[in-house]
Amino acid sequence: MEKIRIGVIGIGDISDVYLNNLKKYDAVEVVACASRGLEKAQRKAAQHGIPKAYASGAEVIADPDIDLILNLTTPQAHYEYNLAALKAGKHVYTEKPLAMTYEQGKELVSLAREKGLLIGCAPDTFLGGRLQNIRELIDSGKLGRITGGGAYFVGHGHEFHHPAPAFFYQPGAGPLYDMGPYYMTALLSLLGPVKRVCAMTTKAGETRTVPSGPSKGQVLPVDVDTHINAILEFACGSIVTLTCSFDVWDSELPRMELYGTEGTVLIDEKDPISGPNLFGGDTLLRTPAQYRWADPERRPENVETPWTVVPNAHPFNSVSHEENPRGIGLVDMVYAMHNHRAPRASGDMALHSLEVMECILKSAHEHVFCEPETTFERPAPLPLDFPNSEN
């Protein structure tokens, strides 16, 4: 099939992972990249064999040879470039979030639909082997009906490792908008749309001091909630607790677990950044047959019953932060164009995620239940032989 020609806006550290991965697929070709400085763009173009380099995103969007814009800029710039690309008749795939506000996101999705264009959005980690493995357990009925669960991103913020951590404590960031989209998207891909939200939030302090690195000693104003507890009621009937926090020094919580009538499935990673933001990892299962109280000879004080590691035949199982399959959501969207189907990492799901996050803050600040107005179709599972199944 004819290649889709891609122009990349934003060439920070994350761009290398995308660019290296996109080279593996015949359906796409990166033909241009842009930075806020031409020399930087030229270096990136030379590094990855990209024919064109531009000094601004506007120049990439104006290039008539480009079919799709890959937006890897900082979150504050997502709406501006996504809107401009759609207006120019380009398809869009953007890093998360879709936009800074739900109203902006709604405008983008509406414009794409009006112009007959596709808009997709990261994270695409839900297409990774571990979450697809869990999806298979749910769809097969092995877990029974999912009645509840929990998703937990807890750590102590970015000032300990990030060279410029100030943004993470400003509106549009914080633990909910920084890491929350990975957890939210994982839940949405497994359980479908959220029906109702209630939440409470707080923060540990009004400022933070950077302890080391190039910003050592800098005092950061904290203008966002840094500890968020939400209860999400899904349309399917599941009730899930979501905790996102920059106020926790350490924790033994799993990253995510779902409770079914026939078993519990668990992502058990102690590293606070190794949850649904990674593509691979073990899937742990416990069924009624392993329930220790079911047999007097297997009481908890007598026998420690191990979790079962579920065999995983799904692709994209990397557990590395540096080398991972980031970009398969974009590749899937390209095949969706050719096969006239919905993309899996869709703008509709990203918009619902954005609205649910706004609902969490609204519920907490206004002391009300909040019901999202958007919905979406739960994305189809990724075939085991993707992308060969698409040809």
Helices and strands as residue ranges (DSSP letters): E 4-9, H 13-22, E 28-34, H 38-48, E 52-54, H 57-62, E 68-71, G 75-77, H 78-87, E 91-94, H 102-115, E 119-121, G 125-127, H 129-140, E 146-154, G 165-169, H 174-178, H 180-191, E 194-202, E 207-209, E 219-221, E 227-234, E 239-245, E 256-260, E 263-267, E 284-286, G 288-290, G 292-294, G 296-298, E 308-309, H 328-339, H 347-366, G 388-390
